[in-house]
Amino acid sequence: MFRLSKGSEYAIRGMLYLAMQPPGKICFIDEVAQVQEVPRAYLAKIFQTLSKKGYLRSTRGPGGGFELRKPSTDINMLEIIETMEGEVRLNDCLIARGYCHREQICSIHDVWKEAQTKFLDYLANRTFDKLAFDAIAKKELNSLPLESDNTVINQ
């Protein structure tokens, strides 16, 4: 089964939380971990990696924490996944041109190649500003009280 690591999943959830914040707001690691239901120590390591790669800015000290280093419009899911996982490849035959000796004769190779192209393009077009907008909209939608039937039956 193809599956992302927990590190990638947690990185995406952490980045999403930061993208949902007003620009310039510094968030404590405890806050992000709690809201996103991610182990604090693991998220701290992930955020260190994302800081070193230029996605986050970390501030030390009593008021320290994390914020996005660049606009959420300029960060996409594929970048974060590849930061955590390395290059995403759906099958070994796609590691590099010529890696698989059956590449020229295998019709399955073409299927994997097309699927990978579409998958990577989809992730590359999922920027964190769009994800944040959708997350906020879902939160607002789900916080609305359900309509109840308050119809009064006249007797």
N, C-alpha and C positions, 0 to 999 in steps of 0.2 A: 504494500500500500504506500502510495506517495503521501508524505506528510511533513509539514514544517516542524522544526524543533520547537520546544517550549520557549527557548530563547528568542526565536523570531516572533512567536505569538506575543510574548510579553513585551518585546520591543515595540511592536505595532500598537499594542494597547497603551503603553506608556506614551508613545509619540502622539497618539490620538488624544489622550488626556491633555497633554501640553498644547496641542493644536486648538483645543476647545477653550483655552484660556485667553483673556485679553492680551494683546501684545505687551511685552515687557514684564508680565507677571512672573515672578519666580515661585516655583512650586517645590515644597519639601518632598523628599523621597518617601517619607512615611505617608503623606497625603495621597500621592500617586499610587503607591502600592496598595493602600487600603481601598481606595475607590475602584481601582482596576482589578482588585483581587489577585495580586501578584505577590509572591514572597519578597519581602523588603530587601534582603541581602542579595538575592538574585537580580532584582531590578537595579540595585546600586551598581553591580558589576556591568550590567547591560548598558546603563546610562554612562558609565565610564567609557565603554567602547564607543558609544554613539557620540560622546564628547570628543574623543580622540579623532574620530572620523569627520568631525566638523558639523554634525547635525544639532548638537546641544551645546549650550554654554553652561558651565557649572560655576557657582559662586560659593566660596567657602565662608565659614563663620556663622555666627548666630542667625543672621538673616539669609543664610545661604540656601541654595537649592539649584534647581534646573529650569531652563527655559529654552525654547527653540532658538538656534543661532541664526537661522535664515527663515524667510517667510514660509508658511505652511503650503503656499501655492507652488513652492519650489522643491518640495520633498514628496516623493511618491513611495508607494508600498514596495515596489521592486527594489529600490535603493536600500531600503531598510532590511528587507529580506536578504539581499545579497551581501550587505554588511555583516549580517549575522551568520549566513550559511555559506557564503562564497557564491560563485556563479550557479544559477539554477539550470539544471538540465533534467529533462523528463526521462531520458534514457542514456545509457553509456555511449551509444552510437553518435550522440550529439555533442560529445565532449569537445571534439575538434574535427575539422574536415580531414578525412583520411584515417581517423582513429579506428573506425570499423572497416575491416577489409570487405564487408558485404555491402557497403554504402551504395555502390554503383548498380547493384543487381537486386537490392532488397526494396520491395514496395512498402514494407512496413516503416522503413527509414523515412520515407516521404510523409507518412502519416504522423510520425513522431515530430518531424521537423515543423510541419504545419501547426500541429497542436501546440508545440512549444512557442512558436512565433505568436500565435494568438493569445496564449496564456501570458507571456511576458509583456506583450503590448497592453493587455488588459490591466495588469498590475502597474505598469508604468503610467497609465492614465488615471490611476486612483491616487490623486494627491490628497494630502492631509487636510487641506482646506475643505475639499468636497466631503471627505469622511467626517470631519468635525461638524459641518453643516447638517449632514444626514443624521449624525448621532444626536445633535441638539434637537432636531425636528422629531426624532423618534422618542426622545426623552419627554419632550413636551406633549406629544401625542399620547404617550402611555401614562402621563401623570394626570390627564383629564379624568374626572370622575365618569364612570360609566352611567349612561342614561338609564334611569329606572322608569318603570311604567307607573306613573303617578295618576293614572286615569281614575277619575272619581265616577263611580257607578251610581247614578241617581236611582233611588228606589221609590 
